[in-house]
Amino acid sequence: MRSHSTSPSSSHLLIPFAACSAEAWLPTLQALPPDSLKRLGQLLQGMKLLETDSQNTESLSPPHERALARALGLATLQTPDGLMPWAASDAAQHLQAGHDKAWAWITPCHWAMGHLHATLSDPAALELQENESRALLAIMQPYFETDGITLHYRSAGRWLAEGELFRDLPTASLDRVLARNVDAWLPGAPGAGPLRRLQNEMQMLMYTHPFNDARELQRQLPVNSFWISGTGALPAPANQPKAQVSAPRSLAQAVFREDWAGYAQAWATLEAGDIAGLLSRQRAGETVRLTLCGEHSARTFQTHRAGLWTKISSLLSPLRTLDVLKQL
């Protein structure tokens, strides 16, 4: 999924891609200056582990999305993989609809075709403008309608799709498939047949469509497919979150770009901003939460009143803080 942040004064900070499987991740953190994770260590010093959610790296819903969905009351630990109802929540907020219907996010995208497989490029690289996106939606809408799917414009880079096909259809998050072979992440459930056919039809339609001819004249990537994610229906009744949640995307964005200098800088920015703010709240006596997410697990910590020793003890060493991250 994309950015989902609330107020900067949120009492629950959720950090996607605090760890990842990339070969450069651990050397990047080990090369940070000694005090780089100081505030994170101080924050963890006053916390206890509240919850761990572990699945394999082939799960359709990455740990940060599962944790965020639970924090927002959209899912539980029992919610099936790939059925975090992000689109239904989006429709409820922005279309005043969705409580009794099934929804999906449709993301126009570019598949880079290689010799053996297609790779999903970051949809942001398309730089679609609103007029382009609305024109593209109008081109595709009739094809979706034949399968009982209604498209709604949400933003230039994302549409909402309404249809019963999406109620029990698990789909992979964009955060799982970006820059990867799409084949392993395409919907594989029995009910996914119409959507796989739609993807093939759109690839053929857009291959020689004047819409892409105009983009190529501007030296822009063609739109040659779409991605389906955020499928499902809202829980009934939908639970309300108990606290505001902030989920900054800076680490994730650096990982997807393979920008490890940027990743280190993103940690520095988090330390000086979100983490420092949460630490101040904890020191002021508030009960706060921190969720650290990797690619196969998320660990949620909460303020722990452990007595005088917690208040006067030294901060966690950088090595011990790194050990916590390595467990993700």
C-alpha positions in Angstrom: 0.0 0.0 0.0 0.9 3.6 -0.2 1.3 6.2 2.5 -1.2 6.0 5.4 -0.2 8.6 8.1 -2.3 10.5 10.5 -1.3 13.3 12.9 2.4 13.7 13.6 1.4 13.7 17.3 0.1 10.1 17.0 0.6 7.8 20.0 1.3 4.7 17.9 4.3 4.9 15.5 4.4 2.1 12.9 7.6 1.9 10.9 7.5 -0.2 7.6 10.8 -1.7 6.4 12.7 -1.1 9.6 14.3 -4.3 8.4 14.4 -5.9 5.0 15.9 -8.9 3.2 18.1 -6.8 0.9 21.8 -7.8 1.1 22.8 -4.1 1.7 20.4 -3.6 4.6 22.5 -4.9 7.5 25.8 -3.3 6.3 23.9 0.0 6.0 22.7 -0.1 9.6 26.1 -1.3 10.9 27.8 1.6 9.2 25.6 4.2 10.9 27.3 6.5 13.5 27.2 5.0 17.1 24.4 7.4 18.3 22.2 7.1 15.2 19.6 4.9 16.8 19.9 6.5 20.3 16.4 7.7 20.7 15.0 4.4 19.3 17.0 2.6 22.0 15.7 4.9 24.7 12.2 4.4 23.5 12.5 0.6 23.6 14.1 0.8 27.0 10.8 1.8 28.5 8.7 -0.7 26.6 7.7 -4.3 26.7 6.9 -6.5 23.7 3.1 -6.6 23.3 2.6 -8.6 20.1 4.5 -10.4 17.4 3.0 -11.2 14.0 5.2 -13.5 11.9 4.5 -15.0 8.4 6.7 -16.0 5.5 7.9 -13.5 3.0 5.5 -15.0 0.4 2.5 -13.7 2.3 0.3 -11.4 0.2 -0.1 -8.8 3.0 3.3 -7.6 4.3 3.7 -7.2 8.1 3.3 -3.4 8.1 0.0 -3.6 6.3 -1.3 -6.3 8.6 -0.2 -4.4 11.7 -1.7 -1.1 10.4 -5.0 -2.8 9.5 -5.3 -4.2 13.0 -4.4 -0.8 14.6 -7.1 0.9 12.5 -9.8 -1.8 13.3 -9.9 -3.1 9.8 -8.5 -6.6 10.5 -7.6 -9.1 13.3 -4.9 -11.7 13.5 -7.5 -14.1 12.0 -8.1 -12.0 8.9 -7.1 -14.1 5.8 -3.9 -13.1 4.1 -4.4 -10.7 1.2 -7.8 -9.5 2.4 -6.9 -6.3 4.3 -9.9 -4.2 3.1 -8.0 -1.0 2.3 -10.2 -0.1 -0.7 -13.4 -0.6 1.2 -12.1 1.7 3.9 -11.1 4.2 1.3 -14.5 4.0 -0.4 -16.2 4.5 3.0 -14.2 7.6 3.7 -14.2 9.3 0.3 -17.3 8.0 -1.5 -19.5 7.5 1.6 -20.0 4.0 0.4 -18.6 0.5 0.9 -20.0 -0.8 4.2 -22.0 -3.6 2.5 -20.0 -3.9 -0.7 -16.7 -5.4 -1.8 -14.0 -3.2 -3.2 -10.5 -3.2 -4.6 -7.8 -0.7 -5.5 -6.9 -0.6 -9.2 -3.5 0.9 -9.9 -2.6 1.8 -13.5 1.0 0.6 -14.0 3.8 -0.3 -16.4 5.0 -3.9 -16.6 8.6 -4.0 -17.9 8.7 -7.0 -20.2 11.9 -9.1 -20.0 12.8 -12.3 -21.8 11.4 -14.6 -19.0 9.0 -12.5 -17.1 7.4 -9.1 -16.5 8.6 -6.8 -13.6 6.2 -4.3 -12.0 7.7 -0.8 -12.2 6.9 1.8 -9.5 3.5 3.3 -10.6 4.7 6.7 -9.4 7.2 6.7 -12.3 4.2 7.0 -14.7 3.6 10.5 -13.4 0.0 10.3 -14.5 -1.9 13.6 -14.4 -5.6 13.7 -13.5 -6.8 14.4 -17.0 -4.8 11.4 -18.3 -6.0 9.1 -15.5 -9.6 10.0 -16.0 -9.2 9.4 -19.8 -7.6 6.1 -19.1 -10.4 5.1 -16.7 -13.0 5.9 -19.4 -11.1 3.7 -21.9 -11.0 0.7 -19.5 -14.4 1.1 -17.8 -16.5 -0.8 -20.4 -14.2 -3.8 -20.2 -14.6 -3.9 -16.4 -18.3 -3.5 -16.6 -18.7 -6.7 -18.6 -17.6 -8.5 -15.4 -19.8 -6.5 -13.1 -17.1 -4.2 -11.9 -17.6 -0.4 -11.6 -14.6 1.9 -11.6 -14.5 5.1 -9.5 -11.8 7.7 -9.9 -10.0 8.2 -6.6 -6.7 9.8 -7.6 -4.4 10.0 -10.7 -2.5 6.9 -9.5 -5.3 4.9 -8.0 -8.9 4.0 -8.7 -11.6 2.3 -6.6 -13.3 -0.8 -8.1 -16.7 -2.0 -6.8 -17.7 -5.6 -7.4 -18.6 -8.9 -5.7 -15.6 -10.5 -7.3 -13.4 -8.7 -4.7 -15.2 -9.9 -1.5 -13.2 -13.0 -0.9 -10.4 -12.6 -3.4 -6.9 -12.4 -1.8 -4.6 -10.0 -3.6 -0.9 -9.0 -3.2 0.1 -5.6 -1.9 2.0 -3.4 -4.2 4.7 -3.4 -1.5 5.2 -7.1 -2.1 5.5 -7.0 -5.9 7.3 -3.7 -6.7 10.4 -4.3 -8.9 9.7 -8.1 -8.8 8.4 -10.7 -11.2 4.6 -10.2 -11.3 3.9 -13.9 -12.0 4.3 -15.1 -8.4 2.0 -12.4 -7.1 -1.0 -12.5 -9.6 -4.3 -13.5 -8.0 -4.5 -17.3 -8.1 -7.8 -18.0 -6.4 -10.5 -19.8 -8.4 -12.5 -16.6 -8.7 -9.6 -14.6 -10.2 -10.2 -15.9 -13.7 -12.1 -12.8 -15.0 -9.5 -10.5 -13.6 -6.6 -12.4 -15.2 -8.5 -12.1 -18.4 -9.1 -8.4 -17.9 -5.3 -7.9 -17.4 -4.6 -9.7 -20.7 -7.2 -7.7 -22.5 -5.8 -4.4 -21.2 -2.3 -5.4 -22.2 -3.5 -6.0 -25.7 -5.7 -2.9 -25.8 -3.0 -0.6 -24.6 -0.2 -2.0 -26.7 -1.2 0.1 -29.7 -3.6 2.5 -28.2 -3.4 6.2 -29.1 -3.3 7.0 -25.3 0.2 5.4 -25.1 1.3 6.8 -28.5 0.8 10.3 -27.0 2.8 9.3 -23.9 5.6 7.9 -26.0 5.8 11.2 -27.9 6.4 12.8 -24.5 9.0 10.1 -23.6 6.8 8.8 -20.9 6.4 5.2 -19.9 3.3 3.5 -21.4 0.5 2.3 -19.2 0.3 -1.4 -20.2 -1.5 -3.1 -17.3 -3.0 -2.5 -13.8 -2.6 -4.0 -10.4 -5.3 -5.2 -8.0 -4.9 -4.8 -4.3 -6.6 -3.9 -1.0 -9.5 -6.3 -1.7 -12.3 -7.2 0.6 -15.2 -5.8 2.5 -15.3 -3.8 5.8 -15.9 -5.8 9.0 -19.4 -5.5 10.3 -19.5 -3.5 12.4 -16.1 -1.9 11.6 -14.1 -1.4 14.8 -12.8 2.1 15.5 -9.1 2.5 16.1 -8.1 3.2 19.8 -5.4 5.6 18.9 -4.0 7.6 16.0 -1.4 5.8 14.0 1.5 7.3 12.0 3.1 5.1 9.4 5.9 7.0 7.6 7.0 5.7 4.2 10.5 7.1 4.0 12.3 3.8 4.7 10.1 1.9 2.3 10.6 4.4 -0.5 14.4 4.1 -0.1 14.3 0.3 -0.1 12.3 0.3 -3.4 14.8 2.6 -5.0 17.7 0.6 -3.6 19.0 3.9 -2.2 20.9 2.9 0.9 22.3 6.4 1.5 18.7 7.5 1.4 17.8 4.7 3.8 20.4 5.8 6.3 19.1 9.4 6.0 15.5 8.3 6.5 16.5 6.7 9.8 18.2 10.0 10.8 15.0 11.9 10.0 12.8 9.4 11.9 15.1 9.7 14.9 14.9 13.5 14.9 11.2 13.6 14.2 8.7 10.8 14.8 10.8 8.8 17.2 11.8 11.8 19.2 8.2 12.9 19.5 7.1 9.5 20.7 9.9 9.4 23.2 8.8 12.8 24.6 5.3 11.5 25.0 6.5 8.4 26.8 8.7 10.5 29.1 5.7 12.7 29.9 3.9 9.7 31.2 1.8 8.7 28.2 1.4 5.1 27.2 2.6 4.9 23.6 3.1 2.1 21.1 5.8 1.4 18.5 5.5 -1.2 15.8 8.7 -2.2 14.0 8.1 -4.1 10.7 10.3 -6.2 8.5 9.4 -8.4 5.5 8.2 -11.4 7.5 7.2 -10.1 10.9 6.1 -7.1 12.9 6.7 -6.5 16.6 4.6 -4.1 18.6 6.0 -2.6 21.8 4.1 -0.6 24.4 5.2 1.6 27.4 6.0 -0.5 30.4 6.0 0.9 33.9 9.0 -1.1 35.2 9.8 1.1 38.2 12.8 3.2 39.1 15.4 1.2 37.2 13.7 1.9 33.9 13.8 5.6 34.6 17.4 5.8 35.5 19.1 3.1 33.5 21.3 3.9 30.6 19.9 3.7 27.0 20.0 0.5 25.0 23.3 0.1 23.2 23.2 0.5 19.4 24.2 -3.2 19.2 21.2 -4.3 21.2 18.9 -2.0 19.3 20.2 -3.5 16.0 19.5 -7.0 17.5 15.9 -6.0 17.9 15.7 -5.0 14.2 17.5 -8.1 13.0 14.6 -10.2 14.6 12.2 -8.7 12.1 
